[in-house]
Amino acid sequence: MITLFGQTFSWNDPEILIIGGSILALVLLLVLILRAAGRSGAMAAPLMAELGWMSQRVQALSDGQERLAGGLHHVSENQAVSQSAMLQLMEKRLTEVQRSMGEALAGTSQRTASSLGELQQRLATIDKAQANIEKLSGNVLSLQDILANKQARGAFGEIQLNDIVQKALPSDAYTMQATLSNGKRADCLIHLPNPPGPIVIDAKFPLEAYEALRRAKTPAEVQAAASQLRTSVRLHIKAIAEKYILDGETADGALMFLPSEAVYAELHANFPEVVRDGFAVKVWIVSPTTCMATLNTMRAVLKDARMREQAGAIRATLRQLHRDVELVVERVDKLSTHFNQARADLDGISTAAERAGKRAARLDNFDFEEIVPEVEMAPIAPLLETKAGE
């Protein structure tokens, strides 16, 4: 770097190179002139002229250098102004970008927080649903365990039958687990009046045969499962007819309760002959829905029978009520007679009081100087005597 006229230039700038070349040429000319000065004094004048010319050129180069320095200074000032404006613009743009990014980040953060909150709520809902599903799965497994065990399955049917009967009939209209005279225990005995008499409801659940029918895929498997279901239901019908239909003790029919609408629908849809076999021995197959309808009909029968039982007591009560009404009428007639007698007595008292008032008024206006002939006083009417005993 080199400094000329207050300006700093690099060594490889064109101006420095031109100035350096000029100076070098001037030095060479001076050397040549000095060497030639000793040779010829006559050549001094041209050389002096040449030196003057060279001095003018150097002055011209110096002026050019100053102008060039001024231009460079102006250019540097413009460049500084442009750089300042550019920096301000860049700072403004950077501020706007930062603000926009801040707002975008704030909005994104808020949306992310909201999304995370909603996600947490949904996860909580999913966890709750998962817990319910696990609980339901446990209940289903428990139900499967119950239905897989014949004794537990029978208890399940009895509990369902008990629930239906409790909702349909009053508590004194049935007996659960009633023991008959033959020693057999019925799941439910409905106390219907004669006829038809007490009727038994027995809960049965031919689950194995029905499940085998559902699992059957080939025609042979379907036929075997259908035969098994048919045989199972017929055995249940026969057992109910033999155990729970007793002459003189129960009605001439009984009900076979199936605690499954699916099994009931399967029998009526595809095994009508089995249903007819039940009709033949007066064993009627009912499902939870049809059992409720049947029990409501029995409730109406019980209500009618109890109304008939109470009919005699109702008629006797009506006769007593009629006699009480007659007594009330008699007492009212006697009371009316007493009222009439009292009214007559009151009328006599009122007449006597009025007559006494008139006589008192005449005495008040009596003139002692006048001779008034004696007036015969009218007899006073006696009070009416009441009837003896009234």
C-alpha positions as CSV (number, residue, x, y, z in Angstrom):
1,M,0.0,0.0,0.0
2,I,1.2,3.5,-0.8
3,T,-0.2,6.9,0.2
4,L,-0.3,9.8,-2.3
5,F,-2.0,13.1,-1.8
6,G,-3.9,11.8,1.2
7,Q,-5.2,8.8,-0.7
8,T,-4.1,5.2,-0.1
9,F,-3.6,3.0,-3.2
10,S,-2.5,-0.6,-3.7
11,W,0.8,-1.3,-5.5
12,N,-1.0,-2.9,-8.4
13,D,-3.4,0.0,-9.1
14,P,-3.0,1.4,-12.7
15,E,-2.4,4.9,-11.5
16,I,0.5,3.8,-9.3
17,L,2.0,1.8,-12.2
18,I,1.7,4.8,-14.6
19,I,3.3,7.1,-12.1
20,G,6.0,4.6,-11.2
21,G,6.8,4.1,-14.9
22,S,7.0,7.8,-15.5
23,I,9.3,8.4,-12.6
24,L,11.5,5.5,-13.7
25,A,11.6,6.9,-17.3
26,L,12.5,10.3,-15.8
27,V,15.3,8.9,-13.8
28,L,16.7,7.1,-16.8
29,L,16.6,10.3,-18.8
30,L,18.4,12.1,-16.1
31,V,21.1,9.4,-16.0
32,L,21.5,9.6,-19.7
33,I,21.6,13.4,-19.6
34,L,24.3,13.3,-16.9
35,R,26.3,10.9,-18.9
36,A,25.9,12.9,-22.0
37,A,26.7,16.2,-20.3
38,G,30.3,15.4,-20.3
39,R,30.4,14.6,-24.0
40,S,28.8,17.6,-25.4
41,G,28.0,20.9,-23.9
42,A,26.1,21.7,-27.1
43,M,23.5,19.2,-26.3
44,A,22.6,20.8,-23.0
45,A,19.9,23.1,-24.4
46,P,17.8,20.4,-26.1
47,L,18.1,18.4,-23.0
48,M,17.0,21.3,-20.8
49,A,14.0,21.7,-23.1
50,E,13.3,18.0,-22.9
51,L,13.5,18.2,-19.1
52,G,11.1,21.2,-19.1
53,W,8.7,19.2,-21.2
54,M,9.1,16.2,-18.9
55,S,8.4,18.5,-15.9
56,Q,5.2,19.6,-17.5
57,R,4.2,16.1,-18.2
58,V,4.9,15.2,-14.6
59,Q,2.8,18.2,-13.5
60,A,0.0,17.0,-15.8
61,L,0.2,13.5,-14.4
62,S,0.1,15.0,-10.9
63,D,-3.1,17.0,-11.8
64,G,-4.6,13.9,-13.2
65,Q,-3.7,12.0,-10.1
66,E,-5.5,14.6,-8.0
67,R,-8.6,14.5,-10.2
68,L,-8.5,10.7,-10.0
69,A,-8.2,10.9,-6.3
70,G,-11.2,13.2,-6.1
71,G,-13.2,10.8,-8.3
72,L,-12.1,7.9,-6.2
73,H,-13.1,9.8,-3.0
74,H,-16.6,10.6,-4.6
75,V,-17.0,7.0,-5.6
76,S,-16.0,5.8,-2.1
77,E,-18.5,8.3,-0.5
78,N,-21.3,7.0,-2.8
79,Q,-20.3,3.5,-2.1
80,A,-20.4,4.3,1.7
81,V,-23.9,5.9,1.3
82,S,-25.1,2.9,-0.7
83,Q,-23.7,0.5,1.8
84,S,-25.4,2.4,4.6
85,A,-28.7,2.4,2.8
86,M,-28.3,-1.3,2.0
87,L,-27.5,-2.1,5.6
88,Q,-30.5,-0.1,6.8
89,L,-32.7,-1.9,4.3
90,M,-31.3,-5.2,5.3
91,E,-31.8,-4.4,9.0
92,K,-35.4,-3.4,8.3
93,R,-36.0,-6.5,6.2
94,L,-34.4,-8.6,8.9
95,T,-36.6,-7.0,11.6
96,E,-39.7,-7.7,9.5
97,V,-38.5,-11.3,8.9
98,Q,-37.8,-11.8,12.6
99,R,-41.3,-10.4,13.5
100,S,-43.0,-12.6,10.9
101,M,-41.1,-15.6,12.1
102,G,-41.9,-14.7,15.8
103,E,-45.6,-14.4,15.0
104,A,-45.5,-17.6,12.9
105,L,-43.7,-19.4,15.7
106,A,-46.1,-18.1,18.3
107,G,-49.1,-19.2,16.2
108,T,-47.5,-22.6,15.5
109,S,-46.7,-23.0,19.2
110,Q,-50.3,-22.1,20.2
111,R,-51.7,-24.5,17.6
112,T,-49.3,-27.2,18.7
113,A,-50.3,-26.7,22.3
114,S,-54.0,-26.9,21.3
115,S,-53.4,-30.0,19.2
116,L,-51.5,-31.6,22.1
117,G,-54.3,-30.8,24.4
118,E,-56.9,-32.3,22.1
119,L,-54.6,-35.2,21.5
120,Q,-54.3,-35.7,25.3
121,Q,-58.1,-35.6,25.6
122,R,-58.5,-38.1,22.8
123,L,-55.9,-40.3,24.4
124,A,-57.8,-40.1,27.7
125,T,-61.0,-41.0,25.9
126,I,-59.3,-43.9,24.2
127,D,-57.9,-45.1,27.5
128,K,-61.4,-44.9,29.0
129,A,-62.8,-46.8,26.1
130,Q,-60.0,-49.3,26.3
131,A,-60.8,-49.9,30.0
132,N,-64.5,-50.3,29.1
133,I,-63.6,-52.8,26.3
134,E,-61.4,-54.7,28.7
135,K,-64.2,-54.8,31.3
136,L,-66.7,-55.9,28.6
137,S,-64.2,-58.5,27.4
138,G,-64.0,-59.8,31.0
139,N,-67.8,-59.8,31.2
140,V,-68.1,-61.7,27.9
141,L,-65.5,-64.2,29.1
142,S,-67.4,-64.6,32.4
143,L,-70.7,-65.1,30.4
144,Q,-68.9,-67.7,28.2
145,D,-67.7,-69.5,31.3
146,I,-71.2,-69.4,32.7
147,L,-72.7,-70.7,29.5
148,A,-70.1,-73.4,29.2
149,N,-71.0,-74.9,32.6
150,K,-74.4,-76.7,32.6
151,Q,-75.1,-76.0,36.2
152,A,-74.1,-72.3,35.9
153,R,-76.1,-72.0,32.7
154,G,-79.2,-73.4,34.5
155,A,-78.7,-70.8,37.2
156,F,-78.4,-68.1,34.6
157,G,-81.7,-69.1,33.0
158,E,-83.4,-69.2,36.5
159,I,-82.1,-65.7,37.4
160,Q,-83.4,-64.3,34.1
161,L,-86.7,-66.0,34.6
162,N,-86.9,-64.7,38.2
163,D,-86.2,-61.2,37.0
164,I,-89.0,-61.4,34.3
165,V,-91.6,-62.9,36.8
166,Q,-90.8,-60.2,39.4
167,K,-91.5,-57.5,36.9
168,A,-94.8,-59.0,35.6
169,L,-96.5,-60.4,38.7
170,P,-97.1,-59.4,42.3
171,S,-95.0,-61.2,44.9
172,D,-97.8,-63.4,46.2
173,A,-98.8,-64.7,42.8
174,Y,-95.8,-67.0,42.3
175,T,-93.2,-69.2,44.1
176,M,-89.7,-69.7,42.9
177,Q,-88.1,-73.2,43.4
178,A,-91.5,-74.6,44.5
179,T,-91.5,-78.3,45.5
180,L,-94.4,-80.4,44.1
181,S,-96.0,-83.4,45.7
182,N,-93.9,-85.8,43.6
183,G,-90.7,-84.3,45.1
184,K,-89.7,-82.4,41.9
185,R,-88.7,-78.8,42.3
186,A,-90.0,-76.4,39.7
187,D,-88.1,-73.2,38.8
188,C,-91.3,-71.1,39.1
189,L,-94.9,-72.0,40.0
190,I,-97.6,-69.4,39.1
191,H,-100.6,-69.6,41.4
192,L,-103.4,-69.3,38.9
193,P,-107.0,-70.0,40.0
194,N,-108.9,-73.1,39.0
195,P,-109.2,-73.4,36.1
196,P,-106.5,-73.8,34.9
197,G,-104.8,-74.0,38.2
198,P,-101.1,-73.5,39.2
199,I,-98.8,-73.6,36.2
200,V,-95.1,-74.5,36.2
201,I,-92.3,-72.6,34.3
202,D,-89.1,-74.5,33.8
203,A,-85.9,-72.8,32.4
204,K,-84.0,-74.9,29.8
205,F,-81.0,-73.9,27.6
206,P,-80.0,-76.4,24.8
207,L,-76.8,-74.4,24.2
208,E,-74.4,-77.2,23.0
209,A,-76.7,-78.4,20.2
210,Y,-77.4,-74.8,19.1
211,E,-73.7,-73.9,19.1
212,A,-72.9,-77.0,17.1
213,L,-75.6,-76.0,14.6
214,R,-74.0,-72.5,14.3
215,R,-70.5,-74.0,13.8
216,A,-71.6,-76.5,11.2
217,K,-70.3,-75.8,7.7
218,T,-70.8,-78.9,5.6
219,P,-74.3,-80.3,4.9
220,A,-73.4,-83.4,7.0
221,E,-72.4,-81.3,10.0
222,V,-75.6,-79.2,9.6
223,Q,-77.7,-82.4,9.5
224,A,-76.0,-83.9,12.6
225,A,-76.2,-80.7,14.6
226,A,-79.9,-80.2,13.6
227,S,-80.6,-83.8,14.8
228,Q,-78.8,-83.1,18.0
229,L,-80.8,-79.9,18.7
230,R,-84.1,-81.6,17.8
231,T,-83.3,-84.5,20.2
232,S,-82.2,-82.2,23.0
233,V,-85.3,-80.0,22.9
234,R,-87.6,-83.0,22.7
235,L,-86.0,-84.5,25.8
236,H,-86.6,-81.2,27.6
237,I,-90.2,-81.2,26.6
238,K,-90.7,-84.8,27.7
239,A,-89.1,-84.1,31.1
240,I,-91.3,-81.1,31.7
241,A,-94.4,-82.9,30.8
242,E,-93.6,-85.9,33.1
243,K,-92.4,-83.8,36.1
244,Y,-94.5,-80.7,36.2
245,I,-97.9,-81.6,34.9
246,L,-99.8,-83.3,37.8
247,D,-103.5,-84.1,37.8
248,G,-105.4,-82.2,40.5
249,E,-102.3,-80.3,41.6
250,T,-101.1,-78.2,38.6
251,A,-102.6,-77.0,35.4
252,D,-102.8,-79.4,32.5
253,G,-99.9,-77.6,30.8
254,A,-96.5,-76.1,31.5
255,L,-94.1,-73.5,30.1
256,M,-90.6,-74.2,28.8
257,F,-88.6,-71.0,29.2
258,L,-85.6,-70.5,26.7
259,P,-83.5,-67.6,28.0
260,S,-82.3,-66.9,24.4
261,E,-84.3,-65.2,21.6
262,A,-81.9,-66.7,19.1
263,V,-82.6,-70.3,20.1
264,Y,-86.4,-69.6,20.2
265,A,-86.3,-68.0,16.7
266,E,-84.2,-71.0,15.4
267,L,-86.8,-73.5,16.7
268,H,-89.8,-71.7,15.3
269,A,-88.1,-71.0,12.0
270,N,-86.4,-74.4,11.2
271,F,-87.9,-76.9,13.7
272,P,-91.6,-76.4,13.7
273,E,-92.2,-80.1,14.2
274,V,-90.5,-79.8,17.6
275,V,-92.7,-76.9,18.6
276,R,-95.8,-79.0,17.5
277,D,-94.5,-81.9,19.7
278,G,-94.5,-79.5,22.6
279,F,-98.1,-78.5,21.8
280,A,-99.1,-82.1,21.7
281,V,-98.1,-82.7,25.3
282,K,-99.2,-79.1,26.4
283,V,-95.7,-77.8,26.9
284,W,-95.4,-74.3,25.4
285,I,-92.0,-72.9,24.6
286,V,-91.5,-69.2,25.4
287,S,-88.7,-66.8,25.1
288,P,-88.0,-63.8,27.3
289,T,-90.3,-61.6,25.2
290,T,-93.1,-64.0,24.8
291,C,-92.8,-65.1,28.5
292,M,-93.4,-61.5,29.5
293,A,-96.5,-61.3,27.3
294,T,-97.8,-64.6,28.7
295,L,-97.2,-63.4,32.3
296,N,-99.1,-60.2,31.7
297,T,-102.0,-62.3,30.5
298,M,-101.8,-64.4,33.6
299,R,-101.8,-61.2,35.7
300,A,-105.1,-60.1,34.1
301,V,-106.5,-63.6,34.9
302,L,-105.3,-63.3,38.5
303,K,-106.8,-59.8,38.8
304,D,-110.2,-61.0,37.5
305,A,-110.2,-64.0,39.8
306,R,-109.4,-61.9,42.8
307,M,-112.2,-59.5,41.8
308,R,-114.6,-62.5,41.7
309,E,-113.5,-63.6,45.1
310,Q,-114.2,-60.2,46.5
311,A,-117.5,-59.8,44.7
312,G,-119.5,-61.3,47.7
313,A,-117.7,-59.0,50.2
314,I,-118.4,-56.1,47.9
315,R,-122.1,-56.9,47.8
316,A,-122.3,-57.3,51.6
317,T,-120.6,-54.0,52.0
318,L,-123.1,-52.4,49.6
319,R,-126.0,-53.8,51.6
320,Q,-124.6,-52.4,54.8
321,L,-124.1,-49.1,53.0
322,H,-127.7,-49.1,51.8
323,R,-128.9,-49.8,55.4
324,D,-126.8,-47.0,56.7
325,V,-128.3,-44.7,54.2
326,E,-131.8,-45.7,55.3
327,L,-131.0,-45.0,58.9
328,V,-129.7,-41.6,57.9
329,V,-132.9,-40.9,56.1
330,E,-135.0,-41.9,59.2
331,R,-132.9,-39.7,61.5
332,V,-133.3,-36.8,59.1
333,D,-137.1,-37.2,59.1
334,K,-137.1,-37.2,62.9
335,L,-134.8,-34.2,63.0
336,S,-137.2,-32.4,60.5
337,T,-140.1,-33.0,62.9
338,H,-138.2,-31.5,65.8
339,F,-137.4,-28.5,63.6
340,N,-141.1,-28.0,62.7
341,Q,-142.1,-28.2,66.4
342,A,-139.4,-25.7,67.4
343,R,-140.5,-23.4,64.6
344,A,-144.1,-23.5,65.8
345,D,-143.0,-22.7,69.4
346,L,-140.9,-19.8,68.1
347,D,-143.9,-18.5,66.2
348,G,-146.1,-18.6,69.4
349,I,-143.4,-16.8,71.4
350,S,-143.1,-14.1,68.7
351,T,-146.9,-13.6,68.7
352,A,-147.1,-13.3,72.5
353,A,-144.2,-10.9,72.6
354,E,-145.8,-8.7,70.0
355,R,-149.1,-8.6,72.0
356,A,-147.3,-7.7,75.2
357,G,-145.5,-4.9,73.4
358,K,-148.7,-3.4,72.2
359,R,-150.2,-3.5,75.7
360,A,-147.1,-1.9,77.2
361,A,-147.5,1.0,74.6
362,R,-151.1,1.6,75.7
363,L,-150.1,1.8,79.3
364,D,-147.5,4.3,78.6
365,N,-150.0,6.6,76.8
366,F,-152.8,6.1,79.4
367,D,-154.7,9.3,80.5
368,F,-155.9,9.0,84.1
369,E,-158.5,11.7,83.7
370,E,-160.4,9.7,81.1
371,I,-162.7,7.1,82.2
372,V,-161.8,4.1,80.1
373,P,-164.2,1.2,80.3
374,E,-162.5,-1.9,81.4
375,V,-161.5,-4.0,78.5
376,E,-161.6,-7.7,78.9
377,M,-158.1,-9.0,78.4
378,A,-157.8,-11.8,75.9
379,P,-156.4,-15.0,77.2
380,I,-152.7,-15.6,76.6
381,A,-152.0,-18.5,74.2
382,P,-150.0,-21.2,75.9
383,L,-146.8,-22.5,74.4
384,L,-147.1,-25.6,72.2
385,E,-146.3,-28.7,74.1
386,T,-143.7,-31.0,72.7
387,K,-144.6,-34.6,72.0
388,A,-143.8,-37.0,74.6
389,G,-140.5,-38.6,74.1
390,E,-139.2,-36.0,71.6
